[in-house]
Amino acid sequence: MIKKNQLNFFILFFLLLGFVNNSLSQQQNILSKDETRIIFHAAGNGEPALVFVHGWSCDKSYWNDQVKTFSPKYKVVTIDLAGHGESGMNRKNYTMESFGEDITAVINKLGLKKVILIGHSMGGYVIIEAARQLKEKIIGLVGADTYQGMEDEMTKEQIDQFMKPFKEKFVQKTKEFVKTMFPKTADSTLVNRVADDMSSAPPRVAISAMQNLFSYHAFKALKDMNAPIISINCDRYPLNVEETRKHTKSFEVKMMNGVGHFVMLEDPQKFNKLLQESIDELVRTK
């Protein structure tokens, strides 16, 4: 039979355990530079901190498997960029630069000193902006199916033509667009879930972000960034490695076969293995 003092001890122990777990895994918020409220989740502890940034019309939940895998060893932070997920929508223009300010605000609030930024798709360009702002705090960047061509540019006419169907029938066009990013062998449940989710994004935010992404000059931004980059990419899209290396301190690509654009969702085990390899390489070269 458990005595009263023993019972009190166990109650106190579990209360303290809950307090520790909550302190290591919790949802928080911060105001970005333009006063837009940014929601983020922090879990675990340890250096370097891993900060995950979602892509166009996605949110922090797209990194759930990575939070589970990496938080036992590292401080893991996932962010809803402005206009995405649970974050505020009062921003007028959703640029890569302002998204970078969202990340900067979160990292400064948490007091992180040694950080690896991980960005999917559009998030890969957002983390370039964050790295420019945070400078020595960033020891490296990891892309997730991004950085196919740093010098690629579109004319205003090309951007307008591409955006026209999104402006006219956003939900329908977005669903079609998202489904083309998966191979025919992809899990149909996953494909439909992602397509439905991304097509439910606020059109005003999505269209602004996409237009700004297409007009973003990545190779110019890299002049102010000195961190090495590793990108984990699928094999469905052309990739100009030598072109990108001209603009970076160091650029390496790790390929994933048989998957599409959402590499971290389609084969999380393989992606996590390559991400761990990338983290180890960036830590060694620092």
Backbone as CSV, one residue per row, in Angstrom:
resi,resn,N_x,N_y,N_z,CA_x,CA_y,CA_z,C_x,C_y,C_z
1,MET,0.850,-1.197,0.000,0.000,0.000,0.000,0.889,1.253,0.000
2,ILE,0.543,2.224,-0.840,1.315,3.456,-0.927,0.923,4.391,0.210
3,LYS,1.900,4.831,0.967,1.649,5.748,2.064,1.397,7.156,1.523
4,LYS,0.806,7.985,2.382,0.406,9.332,1.976,1.597,10.136,1.485
5,ASN,2.745,10.062,2.204,3.908,10.844,1.793,4.479,10.343,0.466
6,GLN,4.356,9.001,0.226,4.802,8.460,-1.052,3.887,8.937,-2.182
7,LEU,2.583,8.971,-1.904,1.617,9.424,-2.898,1.878,10.876,-3.267
8,ASN,2.147,11.685,-2.258,2.449,13.094,-2.515,3.704,13.250,-3.373
9,PHE,4.680,12.372,-3.131,5.920,12.412,-3.912,5.640,12.119,-5.380
10,PHE,4.847,11.067,-5.649,4.538,10.691,-7.028,3.742,11.789,-7.741
11,ILE,2.799,12.402,-7.009,2.018,13.496,-7.596,2.929,14.646,-7.983
12,LEU,3.852,15.010,-7.072,4.790,16.094,-7.343,5.703,15.751,-8.506
13,PHE,6.139,14.485,-8.550,7.035,14.047,-9.626,6.380,14.215,-10.996
14,PHE,5.144,13.744,-11.110,4.462,13.815,-12.407,4.090,15.245,-12.781
15,LEU,3.800,16.079,-11.779,3.551,17.488,-12.066,4.809,18.153,-12.612
16,LEU,5.947,17.838,-11.990,7.208,18.400,-12.455,7.563,17.877,-13.839
17,LEU,7.275,16.582,-14.077,7.550,15.995,-15.385,6.732,16.694,-16.458
18,GLY,5.488,16.972,-16.145,4.633,17.690,-17.089,5.133,19.085,-17.345
19,PHE,5.631,19.740,-16.284,6.172,21.087,-16.438,7.386,21.090,-17.358
20,VAL,8.284,20.104,-17.174,9.487,20.010,-18.007,9.106,19.760,-19.457
21,ASN,8.183,18.827,-19.689,7.765,18.522,-21.057,7.143,19.730,-21.727
22,ASN,6.312,20.473,-20.974,5.678,21.660,-21.538,6.700,22.736,-21.867
23,SER,7.763,22.814,-21.053,8.774,23.835,-21.291,9.616,23.508,-22.508
24,LEU,9.693,22.223,-22.867,10.475,21.802,-24.012,9.646,21.700,-25.271
25,SER,8.335,21.653,-25.156,7.463,21.530,-26.313,6.243,22.414,-26.105
26,GLN,6.204,23.530,-26.808,5.100,24.450,-26.603,4.896,25.362,-27.811
27,GLN,3.666,25.798,-27.983,3.338,26.749,-29.036,3.435,28.154,-28.472
28,GLN,4.064,29.031,-29.228,4.277,30.395,-28.777,3.957,31.366,-29.906
29,ASN,4.067,32.656,-29.625,3.844,33.657,-30.666,4.748,34.857,-30.441
30,ILE,4.974,35.591,-31.518,5.826,36.775,-31.475,5.355,37.716,-32.577
31,LEU,5.558,39.003,-32.405,5.232,39.950,-33.462,6.425,40.100,-34.396
32,SER,6.167,39.992,-35.694,7.214,40.219,-36.681,7.520,41.712,-36.778
33,LYS,8.431,42.075,-37.632,8.865,43.468,-37.752,7.715,44.409,-38.072
34,ASP,6.733,43.919,-38.867,5.602,44.765,-39.255,4.387,44.579,-38.346
35,GLU,4.610,43.974,-37.169,3.565,43.772,-36.157,2.588,42.641,-36.498
36,THR,2.890,41.825,-37.498,2.071,40.643,-37.782,2.404,39.557,-36.768
37,ARG,1.364,38.949,-36.190,1.596,37.924,-35.171,1.997,36.601,-35.824
38,ILE,3.130,36.058,-35.377,3.675,34.813,-35.921,3.573,33.707,-34.867
39,ILE,2.941,32.612,-35.257,2.794,31.456,-34.372,3.885,30.447,-34.689
40,PHE,4.511,29.910,-33.649,5.543,28.901,-33.857,5.503,27.868,-32.742
41,HIS,6.117,26.734,-33.000,6.169,25.641,-32.028,7.624,25.292,-31.770
42,ALA,7.994,25.156,-30.508,9.357,24.783,-30.130,9.325,23.501,-29.320
43,ALA,10.219,22.584,-29.642,10.276,21.302,-28.934,11.726,20.885,-28.748
44,GLY,11.989,20.182,-27.667,13.312,19.623,-27.439,14.343,20.652,-27.020
45,ASN,15.593,20.200,-27.024,16.707,21.046,-26.625,17.966,20.539,-27.304
46,GLY,19.029,21.304,-27.229,20.299,20.886,-27.809,20.666,21.694,-29.039
47,GLU,21.969,21.759,-29.313,22.483,22.514,-30.460,23.033,21.575,-31.510
48,PRO,23.012,22.018,-32.782,22.412,23.271,-33.227,20.889,23.212,-33.187
49,ALA,20.244,24.352,-33.101,18.790,24.398,-33.205,18.413,24.210,-34.673
50,LEU,17.332,23.486,-34.905,16.830,23.257,-36.261,15.539,24.042,-36.426
51,VAL,15.515,24.961,-37.368,14.337,25.795,-37.605,13.767,25.436,-38.974
52,PHE,12.546,24.909,-38.981,11.909,24.413,-40.203,10.924,25.440,-40.751
53,VAL,11.006,25.684,-42.062,10.159,26.682,-42.718,9.409,26.027,-43.874
54,HIS,8.091,26.093,-43.835,7.244,25.448,-44.839,7.268,26.193,-46.167
55,GLY,6.648,25.582,-47.170,6.580,26.182,-48.491,5.293,26.961,-48.730
56,TRP,5.080,27.294,-49.987,3.934,28.099,-50.419,2.617,27.427,-50.035
57,SER,1.755,28.172,-49.361,0.406,27.733,-48.978,0.397,26.480,-48.104
58,CYS,1.484,26.250,-47.389,1.564,25.142,-46.424,1.596,25.731,-45.013
59,ASP,1.994,24.949,-44.022,2.116,25.452,-42.653,3.070,24.560,-41.875
60,LYS,3.255,24.853,-40.616,4.247,24.147,-39.804,3.948,22.665,-39.621
61,SER,2.702,22.238,-39.800,2.352,20.826,-39.611,3.006,19.915,-40.641
62,TYR,3.465,20.481,-41.746,4.117,19.664,-42.778,5.442,19.083,-42.286
63,TRP,5.913,19.564,-41.147,7.172,19.080,-40.561,6.938,18.194,-39.335
64,ASN,5.734,17.708,-39.127,5.438,16.947,-37.903,6.356,15.744,-37.716
65,ASP,6.638,15.035,-38.790,7.501,13.856,-38.666,8.919,14.252,-38.273
66,GLN,9.376,15.387,-38.772,10.724,15.843,-38.416,10.789,16.317,-36.960
67,VAL,9.729,16.930,-36.475,9.687,17.323,-35.058,9.821,16.089,-34.185
68,LYS,9.066,15.070,-34.499,9.089,13.831,-33.717,10.464,13.171,-33.764
69,THR,11.093,13.189,-34.932,12.376,12.498,-35.119,13.545,13.241,-34.491
70,PHE,13.570,14.560,-34.627,14.767,15.315,-34.255,14.703,16.012,-32.893
71,SER,13.515,16.195,-32.333,13.419,16.919,-31.065,14.050,16.195,-29.869
72,PRO,14.185,14.840,-29.878,14.897,14.230,-28.755,16.367,14.640,-28.660
73,LYS,16.937,15.129,-29.759,18.366,15.456,-29.781,18.630,16.953,-29.950
74,TYR,17.731,17.652,-30.643,17.954,19.059,-30.973,16.785,19.933,-30.512
75,LYS,17.040,21.215,-30.414,15.957,22.187,-30.307,15.333,22.291,-31.695
76,VAL,14.038,21.997,-31.800,13.358,21.988,-33.095,12.248,23.034,-33.082
77,VAL,12.278,23.921,-34.058,11.304,25.000,-34.144,10.610,24.935,-35.506
78,THR,9.284,24.961,-35.491,8.509,25.049,-36.725,7.677,26.322,-36.683
79,ILE,7.534,26.973,-37.832,6.946,28.307,-37.884,5.828,28.355,-38.912
80,ASP,4.735,29.036,-38.560,3.733,29.434,-39.551,4.106,30.826,-40.043
81,LEU,4.549,30.938,-41.282,4.851,32.252,-41.833,3.592,33.115,-41.854
82,ALA,3.759,34.397,-41.912,2.609,35.310,-41.942,1.629,34.905,-43.042
83,GLY,0.331,34.914,-42.703,-0.688,34.547,-43.672,-0.892,33.062,-43.843
84,HIS,-0.118,32.260,-43.150,-0.183,30.803,-43.252,-0.527,30.198,-41.895
85,GLY,-1.182,29.047,-41.925,-1.496,28.362,-40.682,-2.266,29.245,-39.720
86,GLU,-1.734,29.379,-38.511,-2.398,30.159,-37.464,-1.855,31.573,-37.315
87,SER,-0.895,31.942,-38.148,-0.295,33.279,-38.022,-1.210,34.359,-38.589
88,GLY,-0.902,35.614,-38.238,-1.722,36.743,-38.640,-1.714,36.991,-40.135
89,MET,-2.744,37.720,-40.612,-2.924,37.973,-42.038,-3.033,39.462,-42.353
90,ASN,-2.532,40.319,-41.480,-2.700,41.756,-41.702,-1.630,42.360,-42.596
91,ARG,-0.724,41.534,-43.104,0.323,42.022,-43.999,-0.274,42.291,-45.379
92,LYS,0.153,43.340,-46.022,-0.375,43.687,-47.348,0.377,42.992,-48.474
93,ASN,1.694,42.846,-48.295,2.528,42.289,-49.358,3.402,41.179,-48.774
94,TYR,3.222,39.960,-49.284,3.904,38.799,-48.711,5.169,38.494,-49.507
95,THR,6.255,39.141,-49.109,7.536,39.033,-49.810,8.451,38.041,-49.115
96,MET,9.490,37.594,-49.829,10.481,36.714,-49.228,11.217,37.435,-48.102
97,GLU,11.435,38.728,-48.294,12.125,39.521,-47.271,11.303,39.602,-45.980
98,SER,9.992,39.833,-46.107,9.158,39.930,-44.899,8.988,38.570,-44.234
99,PHE,8.939,37.503,-45.025,8.910,36.159,-44.439,10.203,35.898,-43.668
100,GLY,11.330,36.365,-44.211,12.603,36.228,-43.502,12.579,36.941,-42.167
101,GLU,11.884,38.077,-42.113,11.751,38.806,-40.849,10.927,38.022,-39.829
102,ASP,9.971,37.225,-40.306,9.201,36.365,-39.393,10.127,35.388,-38.677
103,ILE,11.020,34.768,-39.442,11.954,33.793,-38.876,12.932,34.474,-37.930
104,THR,13.421,35.630,-38.341,14.356,36.378,-37.495,13.727,36.708,-36.149
105,ALA,12.464,37.115,-36.162,11.775,37.458,-34.914,11.683,36.255,-33.986
106,VAL,11.382,35.084,-34.542,11.261,33.869,-33.732,12.608,33.465,-33.143
107,ILE,13.634,33.462,-33.967,14.967,33.045,-33.497,15.493,33.997,-32.432
108,ASN,15.271,35.269,-32.610,15.713,36.236,-31.597,14.928,36.085,-30.296
109,LYS,13.631,35.811,-30.402,12.822,35.616,-29.192,13.322,34.419,-28.387
110,LEU,13.681,33.355,-29.081,14.152,32.140,-28.408,15.610,32.233,-27.971
111,GLY,16.311,33.258,-28.418,17.718,33.426,-28.041,18.635,32.369,-28.623
112,LEU,18.318,31.881,-29.810,19.122,30.828,-30.429,20.417,31.408,-30.987
113,LYS,21.520,30.718,-30.764,22.829,31.233,-31.164,23.482,30.421,-32.270
114,LYS,23.056,29.167,-32.426,23.671,28.269,-33.407,22.541,27.525,-34.102
115,VAL,22.259,27.924,-35.347,21.027,27.495,-36.000,21.288,26.936,-37.393
116,ILE,20.569,25.867,-37.731,20.477,25.388,-39.105,19.046,25.639,-39.572
117,LEU,18.900,26.320,-40.698,17.593,26.611,-41.272,17.248,25.570,-42.320
118,ILE,16.038,25.025,-42.251,15.575,24.031,-43.211,14.325,24.564,-43.886
119,GLY,14.328,24.689,-45.215,13.196,25.271,-45.916,12.732,24.436,-47.087
120,HIS,11.430,24.201,-47.169,10.845,23.449,-48.283,10.357,24.400,-49.367
121,SER,10.725,24.121,-50.623,10.202,24.850,-51.777,10.402,26.353,-51.604
122,MET,9.342,27.140,-51.576,9.462,28.578,-51.352,10.226,28.872,-50.064
123,GLY,10.069,28.018,-49.068,10.766,28.193,-47.800,12.274,28.202,-47.951
124,GLY,12.786,27.568,-49.020,14.220,27.600,-49.266,14.721,29.000,-49.538
125,TYR,13.915,29.808,-50.211,14.296,31.188,-50.501,14.027,32.088,-49.303
126,VAL,13.021,31.745,-48.533,12.746,32.499,-47.303,13.920,32.386,-46.334
127,ILE,14.497,31.187,-46.232,15.595,31.021,-45.269,16.875,31.720,-45.736
128,ILE,17.010,31.968,-47.038,18.125,32.795,-47.496,18.001,34.197,-46.912
129,GLU,16.781,34.725,-46.944,16.547,36.059,-46.387,16.802,36.081,-44.881
130,ALA,16.352,35.040,-44.191,16.586,34.969,-42.746,18.078,34.887,-42.442
131,ALA,18.806,34.112,-43.235,20.250,33.973,-43.020,20.974,35.293,-43.257
132,ARG,20.506,36.075,-44.225,21.099,37.398,-44.459,20.934,38.288,-43.234
133,GLN,19.787,38.186,-42.588,19.485,39.037,-41.445,20.182,38.566,-40.172
134,LEU,20.314,37.250,-40.017,20.830,36.692,-38.765,22.331,36.444,-38.789
135,LYS,22.900,36.392,-39.970,24.351,36.290,-40.202,25.015,35.170,-39.384
136,GLU,25.851,35.515,-38.402,26.694,34.522,-37.741,25.916,33.492,-36.920
137,LYS,24.647,33.742,-36.638,23.846,32.757,-35.907,23.534,31.523,-36.754
138,ILE,23.619,31.663,-38.074,23.243,30.587,-38.988,24.493,29.837,-39.439
139,ILE,24.576,28.545,-39.124,25.751,27.767,-39.529,25.530,27.040,-40.846
140,GLY,24.287,26.996,-41.331,24.037,26.350,-42.607,22.568,26.341,-42.958
141,LEU,22.297,26.097,-44.242,20.932,25.999,-44.753,20.734,24.627,-45.384
142,VAL,19.545,24.071,-45.195,19.185,22.823,-45.866,17.884,23.055,-46.618
143,GLY,17.920,22.853,-47.921,16.716,22.971,-48.725,16.014,21.635,-48.842
144,ALA,14.712,21.672,-49.049,13.925,20.474,-49.322,13.231,20.695,-50.653
145,ASP,13.747,20.077,-51.688,13.304,20.217,-53.071,13.157,21.682,-53.470
146,THR,14.263,22.345,-53.499,14.319,23.762,-53.866,15.682,24.055,-54.479
147,TYR,15.963,25.301,-54.803,17.246,25.732,-55.369,17.567,25.049,-56.706
148,GLN,16.548,24.780,-57.522,16.829,24.146,-58.812,17.629,25.064,-59.739
149,GLY,17.415,26.378,-59.649,18.162,27.313,-60.486,18.163,28.696,-59.882
150,MET,19.272,29.095,-59.305,19.348,30.381,-58.613,19.264,31.564,-59.571
151,GLU,19.622,31.362,-60.837,19.627,32.465,-61.782,18.338,32.553,-62.599
152,ASP,17.417,31.623,-62.357,16.157,31.634,-63.111,15.371,32.908,-62.821
153,GLU,14.912,33.554,-63.869,14.101,34.762,-63.724,12.956,34.730,-64.715
154,MET,11.829,35.309,-64.326,10.668,35.402,-65.196,10.369,36.865,-65.478
155,THR,9.921,37.144,-66.698,9.512,38.504,-67.024,8.152,38.776,-66.391
156,LYS,7.772,40.032,-66.335,6.463,40.391,-65.786,5.346,39.734,-66.594
157,GLU,5.519,39.676,-67.901,4.507,39.055,-68.754,4.371,37.570,-68.450
158,GLN,5.479,36.886,-68.237,5.446,35.458,-67.905,4.775,35.217,-66.555
159,ILE,5.093,36.070,-65.583,4.477,35.942,-64.262,2.972,36.164,-64.359
160,ASP,2.580,37.208,-65.068,1.150,37.517,-65.216,0.399,36.373,-65.887
161,GLN,1.004,35.791,-66.896,0.369,34.687,-67.612,0.218,33.462,-66.708
162,PHE,1.263,33.175,-65.924,1.206,32.020,-65.022,0.171,32.229,-63.929
163,MET,0.074,33.454,-63.418,-0.801,33.738,-62.288,-2.273,33.866,-62.676
164,LYS,-2.562,34.125,-63.944,-3.928,34.410,-64.389,-4.940,33.340,-63.946
165,PRO,-4.691,32.040,-64.176,-5.681,31.038,-63.745,-5.828,30.934,-62.227
166,PHE,-4.771,31.236,-61.483,-4.876,31.233,-60.019,-5.789,32.363,-59.553
167,LYS,-5.705,33.496,-60.212,-6.546,34.627,-59.841,-8.004,34.389,-60.225
168,GLU,-8.234,33.645,-61.299,-9.593,33.420,-61.779,-10.302,32.296,-61.031
169,LYS,-9.612,31.180,-60.820,-10.200,30.016,-60.147,-9.145,29.408,-59.217
170,PHE,-8.944,30.068,-58.085,-7.821,29.700,-57.216,-7.892,28.252,-56.736
171,VAL,-9.011,27.839,-56.198,-9.120,26.488,-55.621,-8.866,25.428,-56.680
172,GLN,-9.552,25.528,-57.794,-9.415,24.539,-58.862,-7.988,24.478,-59.399
173,LYS,-7.406,25.638,-59.705,-6.058,25.682,-60.265,-5.023,25.189,-59.265
174,THR,-5.177,25.545,-58.004,-4.206,25.117,-56.997,-4.229,23.604,-56.832
175,LYS,-5.417,23.012,-56.804,-5.502,21.550,-56.708,-4.805,20.885,-57.888
176,GLU,-5.044,21.380,-59.072,-4.404,20.823,-60.266,-2.892,20.985,-60.193
177,PHE,-2.462,22.157,-59.796,-1.036,22.483,-59.705,-0.332,21.573,-58.703
178,VAL,-0.927,21.404,-57.531,-0.311,20.581,-56.485,-0.199,19.126,-56.930
179,LYS,-1.209,18.613,-57.578,-1.198,17.200,-57.974,-0.114,16.891,-58.997
180,THR,0.277,17.894,-59.795,1.356,17.654,-60.765,2.716,17.497,-60.089
181,MET,2.805,17.867,-58.816,4.085,17.789,-58.108,4.385,16.394,-57.570
182,PHE,3.427,15.505,-57.650,3.595,14.140,-57.171,3.784,13.181,-58.345
183,PRO,4.556,12.100,-58.157,4.632,11.073,-59.203,3.341,10.254,-59.237
184,LYS,3.110,9.541,-60.322,1.902,8.736,-60.468,1.813,7.641,-59.406
185,THR,2.957,7.250,-58.866,3.005,6.182,-57.866,2.738,6.674,-56.448
186,ALA,2.540,7.970,-56.270,2.363,8.533,-54.926,1.070,8.047,-54.289
187,ASP,1.050,8.027,-52.971,-0.134,7.657,-52.198,-1.246,8.656,-52.484
188,SER,-2.357,8.182,-53.054,-3.445,9.083,-53.457,-4.050,9.820,-52.269
189,THR,-4.068,9.167,-51.107,-4.604,9.822,-49.909,-3.762,11.046,-49.548
190,LEU,-2.433,10.884,-49.607,-1.527,11.999,-49.328,-1.683,13.090,-50.377
191,VAL,-1.746,12.707,-51.631,-1.884,13.688,-52.711,-3.136,14.539,-52.516
192,ASN,-4.254,13.878,-52.268,-5.520,14.604,-52.100,-5.516,15.470,-50.848
193,ARG,-4.895,14.964,-49.789,-4.837,15.736,-48.544,-4.051,17.029,-48.736
194,VAL,-2.901,16.928,-49.389,-2.073,18.117,-49.613,-2.767,19.080,-50.579
195,ALA,-3.363,18.540,-51.638,-4.045,19.390,-52.617,-5.223,20.127,-51.982
196,ASP,-5.994,19.420,-51.173,-7.135,20.058,-50.498,-6.663,21.118,-49.511
197,ASP,-5.599,20.812,-48.793,-5.097,21.749,-47.789,-4.554,23.019,-48.437
198,MET,-3.710,22.873,-49.439,-3.086,24.039,-50.051,-4.095,24.888,-50.817
199,SER,-5.117,24.254,-51.389,-6.132,25.012,-52.128,-7.087,25.757,-51.206
200,SER,-7.013,25.461,-49.901,-7.847,26.183,-48.929,-7.137,27.413,-48.365
201,ALA,-5.919,27.676,-48.850,-5.169,28.851,-48.391,-5.890,30.130,-48.810
202,PRO,-5.713,31.226,-48.074,-6.317,32.507,-48.470,-5.759,32.960,-49.821
203,PRO,-6.581,33.083,-50.852,-6.074,33.455,-52.182,-5.234,34.727,-52.194
204,ARG,-5.635,35.733,-51.423,-4.887,36.991,-51.407,-3.448,36.770,-50.969
205,VAL,-3.271,35.951,-49.935,-1.936,35.661,-49.414,-1.157,34.821,-50.419
206,ALA,-1.796,33.758,-50.913,-1.116,32.826,-51.815,-0.658,33.508,-53.099
207,ILE,-1.510,34.325,-53.685,-1.166,34.997,-54.937,-0.052,36.007,-54.720
208,SER,-0.112,36.756,-53.641,0.945,37.712,-53.325,2.281,37.000,-53.124
209,ALA,2.274,35.908,-52.366,3.510,35.171,-52.090,4.099,34.580,-53.356
210,MET,3.253,34.007,-54.216,3.753,33.391,-55.439,4.328,34.434,-56.388
211,GLN,3.656,35.544,-56.535,4.165,36.608,-57.402,5.515,37.124,-56.898
212,ASN,5.633,37.288,-55.598,6.894,37.769,-55.026,8.003,36.734,-55.138
213,LEU,7.651,35.458,-55.053,8.649,34.405,-55.232,9.199,34.434,-56.653
214,PHE,8.319,34.576,-57.636,8.748,34.570,-59.028,9.610,35.784,-59.378
215,SER,9.434,36.869,-58.671,10.221,38.077,-58.960,11.418,38.233,-58.017
216,TYR,11.661,37.230,-57.187,12.750,37.278,-56.207,14.077,36.930,-56.877
217,HIS,15.113,37.726,-56.635,16.435,37.505,-57.227,17.330,36.781,-56.214
218,ALA,17.269,35.468,-56.226,17.996,34.675,-55.224,19.500,34.871,-55.330
219,PHE,20.035,34.885,-56.553,21.490,34.971,-56.700,22.032,36.298,-56.190
220,LYS,21.216,37.342,-56.241,21.639,38.638,-55.696,21.621,38.599,-54.174
221,ALA,20.608,37.954,-53.611,20.503,37.859,-52.151,21.667,37.080,-51.560
222,LEU,22.174,36.101,-52.301,23.251,35.248,-51.790,24.560,36.008,-51.597
223,LYS,24.687,37.183,-52.210,25.906,37.966,-52.047,26.095,38.402,-50.601
224,ASP,25.003,38.507,-49.872,25.060,38.947,-48.469,24.967,37.778,-47.489
225,MET,25.112,36.553,-47.992,24.979,35.376,-47.133,26.190,34.483,-47.298
226,ASN,26.754,34.035,-46.184,28.000,33.279,-46.232,27.861,31.841,-45.738
227,ALA,26.654,31.408,-45.436,26.460,30.060,-44.893,26.435,29.021,-46.011
228,PRO,26.982,27.829,-45.767,26.911,26.746,-46.767,25.486,26.227,-46.908
229,ILE,25.201,25.667,-48.090,23.863,25.166,-48.385,23.932,23.714,-48.840
230,ILE,23.016,22.909,-48.310,22.803,21.545,-48.777,21.328,21.434,-49.143
231,SER,21.021,20.822,-50.284,19.626,20.678,-50.676,19.287,19.210,-50.913
232,ILE,18.162,18.784,-50.356,17.676,17.407,-50.515,16.536,17.455,-51.526
233,ASN,16.787,16.975,-52.731,15.855,17.175,-53.834,15.360,15.860,-54.435
234,CYS,14.174,15.922,-55.019,13.687,14.800,-55.813,14.343,14.861,-57.194
235,ASP,14.169,13.813,-57.982,14.836,13.746,-59.283,13.893,14.068,-60.444
236,ARG,12.794,14.770,-60.158,11.793,15.069,-61.185,12.072,16.359,-61.954
237,TYR,12.897,17.234,-61.413,13.087,18.552,-62.011,14.558,18.790,-62.350
238,PRO,14.827,19.543,-63.423,16.223,19.872,-63.771,16.896,20.638,-62.639
239,LEU,18.169,20.382,-62.456,18.906,20.981,-61.341,20.257,21.451,-61.846
240,ASN,20.515,22.745,-61.768,21.768,23.317,-62.251,22.698,23.574,-61.065
241,VAL,23.449,22.548,-60.695,24.304,22.622,-59.509,25.444,23.621,-59.698
242,GLU,26.100,23.565,-60.854,27.258,24.432,-61.075,26.857,25.903,-61.081
243,GLU,25.686,26.190,-61.617,25.201,27.572,-61.624,25.025,28.088,-60.201
244,THR,24.436,27.258,-59.356,24.194,27.662,-57.966,25.505,27.802,-57.200
245,ARG,26.460,26.931,-57.474,27.750,26.995,-56.767,28.485,28.301,-57.024
246,LYS,28.213,28.943,-58.148,28.866,30.227,-58.448,28.467,31.303,-57.452
247,HIS,27.314,31.127,-56.826,26.767,32.178,-55.968,26.804,31.831,-54.481
248,THR,27.343,30.670,-54.133,27.311,30.230,-52.740,28.708,29.886,-52.237
249,LYS,28.849,29.935,-50.931,30.104,29.525,-50.299,30.343,28.047,-50.550
250,SER,29.291,27.269,-50.419,29.353,25.823,-50.616,27.944,25.336,-50.918
251,PHE,27.803,24.479,-51.940,26.487,23.964,-52.303,26.591,22.485,-52.658
252,GLU,25.779,21.690,-51.987,25.766,20.244,-52.211,24.323,19.794,-52.356
253,VAL,24.110,18.760,-53.169,22.764,18.225,-53.369,22.740,16.751,-53.023
254,LYS,21.692,16.343,-52.300,21.435,14.934,-52.008,20.113,14.579,-52.684
255,MET,20.116,13.540,-53.504,18.952,13.213,-54.314,18.105,12.109,-53.678
256,MET,16.798,12.258,-53.868,15.833,11.230,-53.471,15.095,10.764,-54.724
257,ASN,15.120,9.474,-54.981,14.481,8.905,-56.160,13.079,8.395,-55.837
258,GLY,12.195,8.459,-56.832,10.867,7.868,-56.691,9.874,8.690,-55.898
259,VAL,10.224,9.933,-55.592,9.293,10.803,-54.868,9.121,12.088,-55.663
260,GLY,8.159,12.909,-55.232,7.916,14.185,-55.871,8.408,15.347,-55.035
261,HIS,7.695,16.457,-55.150,8.129,17.721,-54.549,8.091,17.710,-53.024
262,PHE,7.192,16.936,-52.445,7.032,16.934,-50.983,7.871,15.815,-50.362
263,VAL,9.169,15.977,-50.481,10.107,14.912,-50.116,9.979,14.472,-48.659
264,MET,9.701,15.410,-47.767,9.647,15.092,-46.335,8.355,14.368,-45.957
265,LEU,7.327,14.456,-46.818,6.064,13.768,-46.565,6.002,12.424,-47.270
266,GLU,6.558,12.345,-48.462,6.432,11.141,-49.275,7.322,10.000,-48.792
267,ASP,8.510,10.338,-48.323,9.413,9.325,-47.772,10.162,9.935,-46.585
268,PRO,9.454,10.123,-45.453,10.082,10.805,-44.309,11.301,10.072,-43.762
269,GLN,11.296,8.747,-43.820,12.444,8.001,-43.287,13.711,8.313,-44.087
270,LYS,13.615,8.281,-45.406,14.769,8.597,-46.245,15.163,10.064,-46.096
271,PHE,14.168,10.949,-46.085,14.461,12.369,-45.929,15.164,12.644,-44.606
272,ASN,14.677,12.050,-43.526,15.273,12.288,-42.214,16.705,11.776,-42.147
273,LYS,16.971,10.676,-42.820,18.338,10.138,-42.868,19.264,11.127,-43.570
274,LEU,18.818,11.644,-44.699,19.635,12.607,-45.439,19.757,13.932,-44.693
275,LEU,18.712,14.304,-43.974,18.774,15.525,-43.181,19.779,15.377,-42.046
276,GLN,19.791,14.229,-41.389,20.770,14.012,-40.320,22.190,14.062,-40.870
277,GLU,22.393,13.458,-42.046,23.711,13.526,-42.689,24.095,14.989,-42.956
278,SER,23.135,15.759,-43.410,23.392,17.162,-43.721,23.735,17.957,-42.482
279,ILE,22.995,17.710,-41.391,23.274,18.387,-40.118,24.699,18.077,-39.663
280,ASP,25.054,16.808,-39.721,26.398,16.391,-39.293,27.483,17.082,-40.134
281,GLU,27.261,17.175,-41.427,28.236,17.820,-42.310,28.369,19.310,-42.000
282,LEU,27.258,19.969,-41.783,27.301,21.405,-41.494,27.953,21.694,-40.150
283,VAL,27.732,20.836,-39.177,28.367,21.008,-37.867,29.883,20.803,-37.983
284,ARG,30.279,19.814,-38.753,31.718,19.534,-38.906,32.462,20.659,-39.615
285,THR,31.791,21.292,-40.568,32.471,22.330,-41.359,32.435,23.697,-40.712
286,LYS,31.686,23.833,-39.620,31.589,25.131,-38.946,32.890,25.462,-38.222
